[in-house]
Amino acid sequence: MTFADSLVSSPPVQRVKLTPREEETLDWIIDGRSINEAASLMGIPPRTAKYYSDRLRVKFGVARRRELIRLGREWFDDAEGQGAA
């Protein structure tokens, strides 16, 4: 599946499944942290944090950081409403 295909077939926000590290990365991105800052706070190499960020973009079906932040906020809001976050 190409990146363009993932944009067309991305699941609704409430059904996106994230690993704990993807969730943590998303939280730092929403908080306005750079990939390098998030990596430092998570105790991982920046390249690994970038990998998580790239996976988040594919899972949410977005290309831009701003879109990821918007959908990430919706995801956390929905997860809190379900008692999962």
N, C-alpha and C positions, 0 to 999 in steps of 0.2 A: 504494500500500500504506500502510495506516495503521500507527501505532505498535503498536496492539493486534494487528494482523495479523503484524507482525514478531516479536512475542513468541511466537506460535503456531508460526511457520515458521522460527525461528532455527536455523542449522546447529549441529552439534556443535562444541564448543570447538576441537578440533584442526583443523577445516576452516575456521574463520573466517580470512579473508584481511585483513591490515592493511597500510596504507601505512606507510612509514618514520615519518612524523610521527604517525600514530595509535599506532604502537608506542611511540614516544618519550613521547607523552602518557600512554599507559597505564602505562608504567614510572614516571613521576613520580606518577601517581595512586596506584599501589600503594605507592610510597614515602611516602605520606601528605601529599603536597603539595597545596595548594589550586590551583584553576584559575589564579588570579593568580600564584602562585609558579611553577607549571609554565610559564606564558606567559613570565615573566621569564627563567627558566632556558633556555628555548628561543629567546628573542629574538623573540617574536611577540606581537601584541596579545592581551589576555585574551579578546576576542571570538572570535578564531581558535582559541584553546585550548579554549574552550567548545564551539565547533563540532566539534572533534575529539572531545571528550568525549561530545557528543550522538551523533555517528556511532558511537562505540564502543558506547554503550548500545543502539543499534539493531542493530548487527552481532551483539552478544552476546545480544540479546533480553532485556535487563534494564531495570528502571526506577530502581533504587537504586544509589548509589555503592558500598555494601557488597557488593552482588551483583557489580558490575563488578570490584571488587578480587578477590573470590574466584575468579571465572572468569578474570580476567586472570592470576592466579598460575598457574592450571591451564594456560592457554594458553602462558605462558612456559616452564613445566615441560615441556610436550609439545614445544614448539619446540626446547628444548635437547636433549631426547631424540632428536630427528630431526636435530640438528646445524644447525638453521636460525637459532638466536638467538645 
